[in-house]
Amino acid sequence: MGQTARTVSDAPRGATISLTHQFLAPVRIGDLVTMTPRVTKMTSRIVFLDGSVCVGDDPVVTAQGVWRITHTT
C-alpha cells in the first residue's frame, strides 16, 4: 500500500500515518497471496487507501491505511 501511495502521487518518499487490518481467514504455507490496493482519496500530502489480500478469489485480510507523501528528497 505504501508503494502504491508513492506511485500514484509520484512521490519519492512516504511514511505510514495509520494502518489497520482485519484477518478474515487463515493462509496456508505455500498459498499464493495477492494484494489489491485502492486509492480512496488523495491530497497533495496525504493518500488514503484500502485493500484486500486474497488467496485466489477468497479474501483473507482487509486493510485500510493513510500515508504522508513527500515530494522533496
Buried (B, 14 or more C-beta within 10 A) or exposed (E): BBEBBBEBBEBEEBEEEEEEEEEEEEBEEEEEEEEEBEBEEBEEEBBBBBBBBBBEEEBBBBBBBBBBBEEEE
